[in-house]
Amino acid sequence: MFGDLLSNFQEKQEALKEKLAEITVEANAGDGAIKVTANCAREIINIKIDKTSLDWDDTEEVEDLVMEAVNRALLLAAEKEQEEAQNLVKDVMPPGLGNLGNLFG
């Protein structure tokens, strides 16, 4: 029983990794001047910069906005990853174990 459960969990975990790589989130900073897209495997997959919205002479501000947008995107990705992982745990719990899935989140 537990061998099957473990095998099923490992299969679902691999499927989750693939799914997370396909789910994207977007965050921005500087009223949309910097937009960062990440996937839920916590990889930055795109950065868009609206050059007209930034003061390029203020390098520190541009760097801060990029960092802010990246951090927001990674936070959103982590939140979505946690949500998907909780769904995985609930999905692999054998019937009849009640709310034991809630122990993990």
C-alpha positions as CSV (number, residue, x, y, z in Angstrom):
1,M,0.0,0.0,0.0
2,F,2.7,2.5,1.0
3,G,4.9,1.5,-1.9
4,D,2.0,2.3,-4.3
5,L,1.4,5.6,-2.4
6,L,5.1,6.5,-2.7
7,S,5.2,5.6,-6.3
8,N,2.1,7.6,-7.0
9,F,3.4,10.6,-5.1
10,Q,6.7,10.5,-7.1
11,E,4.8,10.4,-10.4
12,K,2.6,13.3,-9.3
13,Q,5.6,15.3,-8.1
14,E,7.2,15.0,-11.5
15,A,4.0,16.0,-13.1
16,L,3.8,19.0,-10.7
17,K,7.3,20.1,-11.7
18,E,6.3,20.1,-15.4
19,K,3.1,22.0,-14.6
20,L,4.9,24.6,-12.5
21,A,7.2,25.3,-15.4
22,E,4.2,26.1,-17.6
23,I,2.3,28.4,-15.1
24,T,3.4,32.0,-15.4
25,V,3.0,35.0,-13.1
26,E,3.8,38.7,-13.9
27,A,4.8,41.5,-11.6
28,N,5.7,45.1,-12.2
29,A,7.3,48.0,-10.6
30,G,7.5,51.7,-11.3
31,D,3.9,51.9,-12.4
32,G,4.5,49.3,-15.1
33,A,7.8,50.6,-16.3
34,I,9.4,47.2,-15.4
35,K,7.5,44.0,-16.0
36,V,8.9,40.7,-15.0
37,T,7.4,37.3,-16.0
38,A,8.4,34.2,-14.1
39,N,7.2,30.7,-14.2
40,C,6.2,28.8,-11.0
41,A,9.4,26.8,-11.1
42,R,10.8,30.2,-10.0
43,E,12.6,31.0,-13.3
44,I,12.5,34.5,-14.7
45,I,11.3,34.0,-18.3
46,N,11.0,37.6,-19.5
47,I,11.7,41.2,-18.5
48,K,10.1,44.1,-20.3
49,I,11.3,47.7,-19.8
50,D,9.4,50.8,-20.9
51,K,12.3,53.1,-21.7
52,T,10.2,56.2,-21.8
53,S,9.0,55.7,-18.2
54,L,12.4,55.7,-16.6
55,D,15.2,58.2,-15.9
56,W,18.1,56.3,-17.4
57,D,20.5,58.7,-15.7
58,D,19.4,57.4,-12.3
59,T,20.9,53.9,-12.6
60,E,20.2,53.1,-9.0
61,E,16.5,53.7,-9.4
62,V,16.4,51.5,-12.5
63,E,18.2,48.8,-10.6
64,D,15.9,49.1,-7.6
65,L,12.8,48.8,-9.8
66,V,14.1,45.8,-11.6
67,M,15.0,44.1,-8.3
68,E,11.5,45.0,-6.9
69,A,9.7,43.5,-9.9
70,V,11.8,40.4,-9.9
71,N,11.2,39.8,-6.2
72,R,7.5,40.3,-6.6
73,A,7.4,37.9,-9.5
74,L,9.3,35.3,-7.5
75,L,7.0,35.8,-4.5
76,L,3.9,35.3,-6.7
77,A,5.5,32.2,-8.2
78,A,6.4,30.8,-4.8
79,E,2.8,31.3,-3.6
80,K,1.4,29.6,-6.6
81,E,3.9,26.8,-6.2
82,Q,2.8,26.3,-2.6
83,E,-0.9,26.2,-3.7
84,E,-0.2,23.6,-6.4
85,A,1.9,21.5,-3.9
86,Q,-1.0,21.5,-1.4
87,N,-3.3,20.3,-4.2
88,L,-0.8,17.5,-4.9
89,V,-0.8,16.3,-1.3
90,K,-4.6,16.3,-1.1
91,D,-4.7,14.4,-4.4
92,V,-2.4,11.6,-3.4
93,M,-3.9,11.0,0.1
94,P,-5.8,7.7,0.1
95,P,-9.5,7.8,0.5
96,G,-10.7,7.6,4.1
97,L,-7.8,9.5,5.7
98,G,-10.0,12.5,6.4
99,N,-8.3,15.8,6.6
100,L,-4.8,14.5,7.1
101,G,-3.9,16.5,3.9
102,N,-4.3,19.6,6.0
103,L,-1.3,18.7,8.1
104,F,0.9,20.0,5.3
105,G,-0.6,23.4,4.7
